[in-house]
Amino acid sequence: MADRSILLCMGTRPEIIKMAPVYHALKQADLNPRVLHTGQHDSLAESLYPFFDMKPDYKFDLSRERNSLGHLFAIKMERLDLLFADLDPSAVLVQGDTSSALSGALSAFYHKIPVGHIEAGLRSHKAYQPYPEEKNRELIARLANWHFAPTKLAITNLQNEGIKRENCYLVGNTIVDAANWTLNHINQASFSLSQEALEIQDWLGSDDTSQRVVLVTAHRRESWDGQIAEIAEGVRSVAEKYPDLKIIWPVHPNPVVKNAVHNTMLGLDSGSNRKVWLAEPLNYPDMLYFMQKSWLILTDSGGLQEEAVTLKKPVLVLRDKTERPEVVSSHAGALIGTSPDVIAGWVDKLYSSDKEYNQYTKADNPFGDGRASGYIAEILFNHLVENNTAFNLSTRVM
């Protein structure tokens, strides 16, 4: 391992956020992380790299002819094959469950390069919930050499699928590392919001005691067949019922999502009595800033569930199944689906009872102690540099 190089394959906003602390931990461990941006989320990712002090060493320009998963996967496999023909890293790291993660792991396997899977072992045990992520995760597990799991349940899932225990490492979730770093950053006097975030802040005003902020996101592919509109209807009914609620909804740019949300919110999202702010996707520090200010978070995002727990903000998960049941079992949130009536009923329950609300703010974080990235770097250093597989499990608080 002449240059101790490790290729970090990432392409979506969540991957970049969760890979960033790993990148810096690898550098601190005297390893040589190289960054590949696959281009899966190009515009959403643009501001993340400078924010996290990373710069892609390699970058794909994905010129898609159609919006199909097979087409996207094929393009990335072709690009990755050409890249790996010229590169010989000591390992490839992939994160989570995206098309970028699966293609990176499979292409690395074809080129006989060992693979580390960050956030391994998440399962909903439903093939199409989430889609296609559930099967992506299962497939990556068959390709990975090192399985960096966020929770004990994730380890159990992997063992139940025949993955050897000695290849599984309980490290926590790197989102805790990233969120803690970002919170420290945005609480500095030098931090400044983006222009749209400043406009939202002006709309909210400075009196935090007279209003409750609700942050909403929804984008999952399995919800494109009407469920996004259902979520929007539920949010609209909540906005119309409670005069002191102000709702911030950064809307995913996909036209299916965007049209459903904007059409449902007509009339509430403008004017002097505006109740809902439909924003463009917010950059990561702005998002964490408004999460801090939130009374409640409604989301179908996996990352936001983890961040909500880290910030001790109650979260209502807008899905029928979740691969992060720890959010529910730790009493940090509830899995409620997409029914407008159920959404309204849950908000009413939390609004009407401080006791009910407060129980969701006291949960211990099931996703680790905020040092996952350091553990991953230590494990890889032991394997790749010292040829020593030992890892001191007692150093972690999980």
Summary of the structure (lengths in Angstrom):
residues: 398
radius of gyration: 20.9
end to end distance: 32.2
largest distance: 65.0
contacts: 1346
relative contact order: 0.13
helix: 47%
strand: 14%
